[in-house]
Amino acid sequence: MGKLGGNRNFGYGKQLAWAGKNALMDRYGQGHFGTRATHEERWCQFVHYLKGLNIKDARQIDHGTIQQYGTRLRTQVSAGKVSVAYAQNLLSTVNVVLQAMRKDTVLLLSPSVVGERCNVRSTVPASYERTVLASPIAALNSKGEQRVALVAALSRDFGLRFMEASLLNCKQALKQANRLGRINITLGTKGGRGKGVDRWVPVNSNTLNTLKAAADLQGKANNLVPENRTYAQWRDHANSQWRNVPKTAPIKGFHDMRAAYACERYQYITGYPAPVIAGQRLASKDIDRQARSVIAQQLGHNRRDVVSSYIGSAQ
Protein backbone atom coordinates (compact mmCIF):
# COMPACT_ATOMS: atom_id res chain seq x y z
CA MET A 1 0.00 0.00 0.00
CA GLY A 2 1.41 3.38 -0.99
CA LYS A 3 0.82 6.70 0.71
CA LEU A 4 -2.76 7.96 0.80
CA GLY A 5 -3.78 11.38 -0.43
CA GLY A 6 -3.00 14.54 1.55
CA ASN A 7 -0.20 15.47 3.92
CA ARG A 8 -1.74 14.81 7.34
CA ASN A 9 0.18 12.04 9.13
CA PHE A 10 2.56 12.06 6.16
CA GLY A 11 -0.27 11.02 3.87
CA TYR A 12 -1.27 7.86 5.72
CA GLY A 13 -4.72 9.01 6.87
CA LYS A 14 -6.50 11.56 9.02
CA GLN A 15 -6.58 9.56 12.26
CA LEU A 16 -3.27 8.78 13.99
CA ALA A 17 -4.22 5.19 14.88
CA TRP A 18 -5.40 4.46 11.34
CA ALA A 19 -2.34 6.16 9.86
CA GLY A 20 -0.06 3.94 11.95
CA LYS A 21 -1.90 0.84 10.71
CA ASN A 22 -1.49 1.95 7.09
CA ALA A 23 2.19 2.74 7.59
CA LEU A 24 2.76 -0.74 9.03
CA MET A 25 1.04 -2.32 6.05
CA ASP A 26 3.26 -0.24 3.80
CA ARG A 27 6.33 -1.49 5.68
CA TYR A 28 5.42 -5.18 5.99
CA GLY A 29 3.07 -5.76 3.06
CA GLN A 30 0.18 -8.23 3.30
CA GLY A 31 2.09 -10.78 5.43
CA HIS A 32 3.48 -10.62 8.98
CA PHE A 33 -0.03 -10.54 10.49
CA GLY A 34 1.12 -11.23 14.03
CA THR A 35 3.89 -8.63 13.90
CA ARG A 36 1.59 -5.98 12.45
CA ALA A 37 -1.15 -6.68 15.00
CA THR A 38 1.32 -6.41 17.89
CA HIS A 39 2.72 -3.11 16.59
CA GLU A 40 -0.81 -1.75 16.01
CA GLU A 41 -1.78 -2.47 19.62
CA ARG A 42 1.35 -0.77 20.96
CA TRP A 43 1.00 2.17 18.56
CA CYS A 44 -2.53 2.79 19.87
CA GLN A 45 -1.09 3.21 23.35
CA PHE A 46 1.27 5.89 22.02
CA VAL A 47 -1.66 7.56 20.22
CA HIS A 48 -3.56 7.66 23.51
CA TYR A 49 -0.53 9.34 25.11
CA LEU A 50 -0.39 11.88 22.26
CA LYS A 51 -4.04 12.80 22.78
CA GLY A 52 -3.11 13.97 26.27
CA LEU A 53 -0.61 16.34 24.64
CA ASN A 54 -3.25 17.45 22.09
CA ILE A 55 -1.14 16.00 19.26
CA LYS A 56 -3.34 14.73 16.43
CA ASP A 57 -0.89 14.69 13.53
CA ALA A 58 2.38 12.72 13.29
CA ARG A 59 4.00 15.80 11.76
CA GLN A 60 3.74 17.46 15.19
CA ILE A 61 5.86 14.75 16.84
CA ASP A 62 9.43 15.81 17.56
CA HIS A 63 12.40 14.63 19.64
CA GLY A 64 10.94 16.14 22.79
CA THR A 65 7.70 14.18 22.33
CA ILE A 66 9.51 10.86 22.03
CA GLN A 67 11.86 11.63 24.93
CA GLN A 68 8.87 12.57 27.10
CA TYR A 69 7.22 9.25 26.26
CA GLY A 70 10.44 7.41 27.09
CA THR A 71 10.62 9.20 30.45
CA ARG A 72 7.00 8.28 31.19
CA LEU A 73 7.69 4.62 30.40
CA ARG A 74 10.82 4.62 32.54
CA THR A 75 8.76 5.99 35.45
CA GLN A 76 6.24 3.18 34.98
CA VAL A 77 9.08 0.64 34.98
CA SER A 78 10.51 2.10 38.20
CA ALA A 79 7.07 1.93 39.82
CA GLY A 80 6.74 -1.73 38.82
CA LYS A 81 3.70 -1.04 36.61
CA VAL A 82 5.29 -2.49 33.45
CA SER A 83 8.32 -4.65 32.76
CA VAL A 84 11.47 -3.28 31.13
CA ALA A 85 10.94 -5.62 28.18
CA TYR A 86 7.39 -4.39 27.55
CA ALA A 87 8.37 -0.73 27.89
CA GLN A 88 11.21 -1.27 25.42
CA ASN A 89 8.79 -2.96 23.03
CA LEU A 90 6.40 -0.01 23.26
CA LEU A 91 9.20 2.40 22.36
CA SER A 92 10.45 0.11 19.58
CA THR A 93 7.00 0.24 17.99
CA VAL A 94 7.07 4.05 18.01
CA ASN A 95 10.43 3.87 16.21
CA VAL A 96 9.11 1.38 13.65
CA VAL A 97 5.90 3.28 12.84
CA LEU A 98 7.49 6.73 12.65
CA GLN A 99 10.29 5.39 10.45
CA ALA A 100 7.66 3.87 8.14
CA MET A 101 5.72 7.15 8.06
CA ARG A 102 8.64 9.57 7.72
CA LYS A 103 10.95 7.37 5.62
CA ASP A 104 13.85 8.37 7.86
CA THR A 105 15.33 7.69 11.30
CA VAL A 106 15.47 11.30 12.51
CA LEU A 107 13.28 10.63 15.57
CA LEU A 108 14.79 7.27 16.47
CA LEU A 109 15.22 6.81 20.24
CA SER A 110 17.02 3.85 21.79
CA PRO A 111 14.58 1.64 23.75
CA SER A 112 17.29 1.28 26.42
CA VAL A 113 16.31 4.72 27.79
CA VAL A 114 13.49 3.01 29.72
CA GLY A 115 15.96 0.65 31.42
CA GLU A 116 18.16 -2.35 30.70
CA ARG A 117 16.63 -5.79 30.34
CA CYS A 118 17.67 -8.47 32.78
CA ASN A 119 18.65 -11.45 30.66
CA VAL A 120 18.94 -13.89 33.56
CA ARG A 121 15.89 -16.08 34.12
CA SER A 122 14.51 -15.85 37.64
CA THR A 123 11.26 -17.82 37.31
CA VAL A 124 10.83 -21.57 36.82
CA PRO A 125 9.44 -22.38 33.35
CA ALA A 126 5.72 -23.11 33.70
CA SER A 127 6.06 -26.24 31.54
CA TYR A 128 9.03 -27.66 33.49
CA GLU A 129 6.81 -30.34 35.04
CA ARG A 130 5.71 -32.30 32.00
CA THR A 131 2.37 -33.21 33.59
CA VAL A 132 1.11 -29.64 33.16
CA LEU A 133 1.14 -30.13 29.37
CA ALA A 134 -1.37 -32.97 29.56
CA SER A 135 -4.38 -30.65 29.92
CA PRO A 136 -3.72 -28.21 27.03
CA ILE A 137 -2.55 -30.99 24.70
CA ALA A 138 -5.65 -33.08 25.44
CA ALA A 139 -7.83 -30.02 24.87
CA LEU A 140 -6.14 -29.31 21.53
CA ASN A 141 -6.54 -32.92 20.41
CA SER A 142 -10.23 -32.90 21.35
CA LYS A 143 -10.68 -29.79 19.16
CA GLY A 144 -9.02 -31.48 16.20
CA GLU A 145 -5.86 -29.37 16.60
CA GLN A 146 -3.42 -32.27 16.62
CA ARG A 147 -0.81 -30.29 14.68
CA VAL A 148 -0.75 -27.52 17.29
CA ALA A 149 -0.52 -30.14 20.05
CA LEU A 150 2.41 -31.85 18.34
CA VAL A 151 4.29 -28.60 17.72
CA ALA A 152 3.97 -27.90 21.45
CA ALA A 153 5.24 -31.40 22.26
CA LEU A 154 8.16 -31.05 19.83
CA SER A 155 9.07 -27.69 21.38
CA ARG A 156 9.11 -29.24 24.85
CA ASP A 157 10.85 -32.49 23.91
CA PHE A 158 13.61 -31.01 21.75
CA GLY A 159 13.85 -27.36 22.80
CA LEU A 160 12.70 -26.11 19.40
CA ARG A 161 11.46 -22.68 18.46
CA PHE A 162 7.92 -22.62 17.08
CA MET A 163 9.17 -22.22 13.50
CA GLU A 164 11.71 -25.02 13.91
CA ALA A 165 9.06 -27.42 15.25
CA SER A 166 6.63 -26.45 12.48
CA LEU A 167 9.15 -26.88 9.65
CA LEU A 168 10.83 -30.02 11.00
CA ASN A 169 10.65 -32.89 8.52
CA CYS A 170 9.50 -35.38 11.15
CA LYS A 171 9.78 -38.41 8.87
CA GLN A 172 13.40 -37.60 8.10
CA ALA A 173 14.06 -36.81 11.76
CA LEU A 174 12.53 -40.13 12.80
CA LYS A 175 14.96 -41.98 10.52
CA GLN A 176 17.87 -40.06 12.06
CA ALA A 177 16.60 -40.80 15.56
CA ASN A 178 16.29 -44.53 14.91
CA ARG A 179 19.73 -44.69 13.30
CA LEU A 180 21.73 -42.22 15.40
CA GLY A 181 19.75 -41.51 18.56
CA ARG A 182 19.67 -37.80 17.71
CA ILE A 183 18.18 -35.39 15.16
CA ASN A 184 19.70 -32.49 13.24
CA ILE A 185 17.76 -29.20 13.28
CA THR A 186 18.34 -27.25 10.06
CA LEU A 187 15.10 -25.51 9.06
CA GLY A 188 13.43 -22.47 10.61
CA THR A 189 16.46 -21.66 12.75
CA LYS A 190 16.97 -18.08 13.87
CA GLY A 191 18.74 -15.99 11.26
CA GLY A 192 18.94 -19.01 8.94
CA ARG A 193 21.87 -20.38 10.93
CA GLY A 194 20.75 -23.96 10.32
CA LYS A 195 22.11 -24.13 6.79
CA GLY A 196 25.47 -25.82 6.82
CA VAL A 197 25.57 -25.81 10.63
CA ASP A 198 25.00 -29.05 12.51
CA ARG A 199 22.72 -28.76 15.51
CA TRP A 200 22.21 -32.22 16.91
CA VAL A 201 19.59 -32.77 19.60
CA PRO A 202 19.42 -36.07 21.52
CA VAL A 203 16.41 -38.40 21.39
CA ASN A 204 15.25 -40.83 24.07
CA SER A 205 12.46 -43.42 24.15
CA ASN A 206 9.85 -40.89 25.32
CA THR A 207 10.69 -38.17 22.83
CA LEU A 208 10.89 -40.79 20.08
CA ASN A 209 7.16 -41.37 20.54
CA THR A 210 6.50 -37.69 19.85
CA LEU A 211 8.50 -37.92 16.63
CA LYS A 212 6.57 -41.03 15.55
CA ALA A 213 3.22 -39.31 16.12
CA ALA A 214 4.39 -36.20 14.26
CA ALA A 215 5.75 -38.25 11.35
CA ASP A 216 2.42 -40.09 11.04
CA LEU A 217 0.44 -36.85 11.03
CA GLN A 218 2.84 -35.24 8.56
CA GLY A 219 1.98 -37.89 5.98
CA LYS A 220 3.37 -37.13 2.52
CA ALA A 221 4.14 -33.49 3.35
CA ASN A 222 7.59 -32.20 4.35
CA ASN A 223 6.53 -30.64 7.66
CA LEU A 224 3.58 -29.96 9.96
CA VAL A 225 2.43 -26.70 8.36
CA PRO A 226 -1.02 -27.41 6.83
CA GLU A 227 -0.94 -27.36 3.05
CA ASN A 228 -3.87 -24.93 2.90
CA ARG A 229 -2.11 -22.28 5.02
CA THR A 230 0.93 -20.08 4.61
CA TYR A 231 3.45 -20.27 7.44
CA ALA A 232 2.27 -16.87 8.76
CA GLN A 233 -1.35 -18.03 8.76
CA TRP A 234 -0.36 -21.23 10.52
CA ARG A 235 1.67 -19.37 13.16
CA ASP A 236 -1.18 -16.99 13.94
CA HIS A 237 -3.68 -19.85 14.07
CA ALA A 238 -1.50 -22.01 16.32
CA ASN A 239 -0.75 -19.18 18.75
CA SER A 240 -4.44 -18.33 18.96
CA GLN A 241 -5.37 -21.96 19.64
CA TRP A 242 -2.67 -22.27 22.30
CA ARG A 243 -3.78 -19.09 24.09
CA ASN A 244 -7.40 -20.23 24.23
CA VAL A 245 -7.08 -23.77 25.58
CA PRO A 246 -7.43 -24.34 29.35
CA LYS A 247 -4.17 -24.85 31.24
CA THR A 248 -3.33 -25.88 34.79
CA ALA A 249 -0.17 -23.72 34.66
CA PRO A 250 0.41 -20.24 33.12
CA ILE A 251 2.28 -21.41 30.00
CA LYS A 252 2.12 -18.21 27.98
CA GLY A 253 3.67 -19.47 24.77
CA PHE A 254 5.83 -22.02 23.02
CA HIS A 255 9.07 -20.32 24.11
CA ASP A 256 8.43 -21.37 27.71
CA MET A 257 8.91 -24.96 26.57
CA ARG A 258 12.39 -24.20 25.26
CA ALA A 259 13.34 -22.94 28.71
CA ALA A 260 11.84 -26.06 30.32
CA TYR A 261 13.85 -28.23 27.93
CA ALA A 262 17.05 -26.33 28.77
CA CYS A 263 16.48 -26.80 32.51
CA GLU A 264 15.82 -30.50 32.00
CA ARG A 265 18.99 -30.91 29.92
CA TYR A 266 21.03 -29.07 32.57
CA GLN A 267 19.97 -31.56 35.23
CA TYR A 268 20.71 -34.49 32.92
CA ILE A 269 24.21 -33.20 32.08
CA THR A 270 25.30 -31.96 35.52
CA GLY A 271 23.25 -34.11 37.88
CA TYR A 272 22.00 -30.95 39.60
CA PRO A 273 18.82 -28.88 39.15
CA ALA A 274 19.19 -25.80 36.96
CA PRO A 275 20.02 -22.66 38.99
CA VAL A 276 16.55 -21.20 38.36
CA ILE A 277 15.02 -24.40 39.82
CA ALA A 278 17.38 -24.70 42.81
CA GLY A 279 17.62 -20.97 43.49
CA GLN A 280 21.41 -21.08 43.05
CA ARG A 281 24.13 -22.84 41.09
CA LEU A 282 24.90 -26.20 42.72
CA ALA A 283 27.21 -27.66 40.07
CA SER A 284 30.89 -26.71 40.03
CA LYS A 285 31.84 -23.75 37.88
CA ASP A 286 33.60 -25.96 35.31
CA ILE A 287 30.73 -28.44 34.99
CA ASP A 288 28.23 -25.59 34.81
CA ARG A 289 30.23 -23.94 32.02
CA GLN A 290 30.44 -27.20 30.05
CA ALA A 291 26.69 -27.79 30.42
CA ARG A 292 25.90 -24.29 29.20
CA SER A 293 28.07 -24.79 26.12
CA VAL A 294 26.23 -28.02 25.25
CA ILE A 295 22.79 -26.51 25.88
CA ALA A 296 23.63 -23.40 23.85
CA GLN A 297 24.48 -25.60 20.87
CA GLN A 298 21.33 -27.70 21.28
CA LEU A 299 19.16 -24.58 21.48
CA GLY A 300 20.75 -23.13 18.35
CA HIS A 301 22.65 -20.29 20.02
CA ASN A 302 26.23 -19.28 19.35
CA ARG A 303 26.97 -17.88 22.79
CA ARG A 304 27.06 -19.68 26.14
CA ASP A 305 25.96 -16.59 28.10
CA VAL A 306 22.56 -16.59 26.35
CA VAL A 307 21.69 -19.78 28.26
CA SER A 308 21.23 -17.74 31.47
CA SER A 309 17.92 -16.49 30.07
CA TYR A 310 16.75 -20.13 30.00
CA ILE A 311 18.22 -21.74 33.13
CA GLY A 312 19.27 -18.89 35.46
CA SER A 313 22.50 -17.34 36.66
CA ALA A 314 25.91 -19.02 36.61
CA GLN A 315 26.97 -17.07 39.69
Stockholm file with secondary structure:
# STOCKHOLM 1.0

chainA/1-315         MGKLGGNRNFGYGKQLAWAGKNALMDRYGQGHFGTRATHEERWCQFVHYLKGLNIKDARQIDHGTIQQYGTRLRTQVSAGKVSVAYAQNLLSTVNVVLQAMRKDTVLLLSPSVVGERCNVRSTVPASYERTVLASPIAALNSKGEQRVALVAALSRDFGLRFMEASLLNCKQALKQANRLGRINITLGTKGGRGKGVDRWVPVNSNTLNTLKAAADLQGKANNLVPENRTYAQWRDHANSQWRNVPKTAPIKGFHDMRAAYACERYQYITGYPAPVIAGQRLASKDIDRQARSVIAQQLGHNRRDVVSSYIGSAQ
#=GR chainA/1-315 SS CCCCSSSGGGGTCSSHHHHHHHHHHHHHTTCCHHHHHHHHHHHHHHHHHHHHTTCCSGGGCCHHHHHHHHHHHHHHHHTTSSCHHHHHHHHHHHHHHHHHHHSSCTTCCCGGGGCCCCCSCCSCCTTSSGGGGHHHHHHHHHTTCHHHHHHHHHHHHHCCCHHHHHHCCHHHHHHHHHHHSEEECCSSCGGGTTTTCCCEEECCHHHHHHHHHHHHHHTTSSSSSCTTSCHHHHHHHHHHHHHHSCCSSCCCSTHHHHHHHHHHHHHHHHSSCCHHHHSSCCSCHHHHHHHHHHHHHHHTCSCGGGGHHHHCCCC
#=GC SS_cons         CCCCSSSGGGGTCSSHHHHHHHHHHHHHTTCCHHHHHHHHHHHHHHHHHHHHTTCCSGGGCCHHHHHHHHHHHHHHHHTTSSCHHHHHHHHHHHHHHHHHHHSSCTTCCCGGGGCCCCCSCCSCCTTSSGGGGHHHHHHHHHTTCHHHHHHHHHHHHHCCCHHHHHHCCHHHHHHHHHHHSEEECCSSCGGGTTTTCCCEEECCHHHHHHHHHHHHHHTTSSSSSCTTSCHHHHHHHHHHHHHHSCCSSCCCSTHHHHHHHHHHHHHHHHSSCCHHHHSSCCSCHHHHHHHHHHHHHHHTCSCGGGGHHHHCCCC
//
